[in-house]
Amino acid sequence: MATQRVPPDVFRFAVGAQAESYSAILRAFADAAQRWEGSLGIDDVRDRVRASGWLDALGDGDLAERLKKLAEWGLLDVVQHHAEDYRTAAEYERRNLHYALTKAGAAAWSGLRHAMASFDETGALPTAVLDAIADRLAEIAALLAEPGSADRRLCAAVHELEGHLESLRTGTAHFHAELRRLQRSDDPGEFDEVKAATVAHLQEFTTDLDQRRPAISAALAEVEAHGVADLHRRALRGADLPPTADERDWLERRAASWGTLRDWFRPADGSPPRAELLRAAARGIVGELLRELERITEARSGSSSAAADFRELARWFTTADRDEDLHRLWSAAFGLGPARHAHLAHEDPELVAPATPWARAPRVRVSALLRSGGRVERFGSTGKVRDVAQLAALRAARARQERAELDAAWQRLATGGEVRLSSFTGLEPGVLDRLLDLLGRALASRADDAGVRRARTGDGRVEIELSDPADGRTAELRTERGTLCGPDFAVHVRLVADGAVEAGG
């Protein structure tokens, strides 16, 4: 059976800041699918999400956006709902779109549920599953030996057998991982609480496995004597698959599951079965657990350890009365002393002979920073003060130039009266930008009763009045950047200074 590649967007809903809301929406659609409801509208989705216990209330816009995202990821189908009568256009826009869970959406929700269930499982060696596997194999052998047996009963027995095999696989894997985590645990109390139950469980499982493995192997041989291919063909007839199902893929999955069952109890190549390997691993783990228990018991009996020695040393430090006793205790325990000042030299090294012992050498000055932080002071040269006079002059000159260009642009645009927009020809790029800014401010304002729109610049120096003569004329301003086309508005641009209006030219 070929390995299928998971589409990249299947599990995108389960990560990110909005994962909780996406999961709640998919859960609503999964519950609706179990009730044979084909599709849901946006109102139905909101009601089901709130009824599921998710407290975050979504607005219509947020909910519609999340439904759209799920549809883009292929988890939902968008369908038109024409069965209802809509009274208004708003109601049609709101209730027309319905959503249905796709096959990828159902698989994504099932995968999320399986993953969360796996996080909660602690794992166990299921001894009862061994009996169930043996019973199902015996039932399958009896059905194959009976010519008139029902194919549906055979199909059900095959599915139950595969379910028990999967329980055995997942249970042993989780239990082994839990044991490894327990062995790595640093808490002796946690290990001590489960030691007896764990060892007893392992011993019981290995005993049951030894007793039941021959019966399972014999049942496997009996079924294979009737023919595994015939078993799967009859199970396929009993499955009653829909016409769109891939029968070849179904048979390949059954064959792979049967091969796994053989690997566990009766490999075809003569290699050791997985059940025997599991038995050996379980017995090895029992030995490891018993050795760990012995180590914990010896530690509790009073034998010395590094942690106990350090705790005892700490108690000695707390009972010392004088600083001299503390220093003697430190030297006796560790034999170490601070030597961060060993590199320091006398102020005049020539006065001290190199062979002078430490006890007779004159003292050197040790800074407080060396004693507290282990570093010495380093005095460097004072940084130069940056001369910003030239930079300030350049900025002032630039500001004056920009102010002059702005004044020239306003003088160039001042109309001195009402003119048509088409009269603004031959404008430089900078002046054209100012004109477009004025037009934008005017068009963004509200017209008065006479249909005139007024606006001012941010500094209040220039005012524009804009009106539409309604004669249908258009204006075309050809510039270096292209051609500006639009209605030929009536424009009046004037300069304002200290509350007085200046007329331009």
Beta strands, then each sheet from edge to edge (+ up, - down):
strand 1: 76-80
strand 2: 97-101
strand 3: 419-420
strand 4: 453-456
strand 5: 462-467
strand 6: 474-479
strand 7: 482-487
strand 8: 490-497
strand 9: 500-502
sheet 1: 1+ 2-
sheet 2: 3+ 8- 5+ 4-
sheet 3: 3+ 8- 9+
sheet 4: 6+ 7-
end
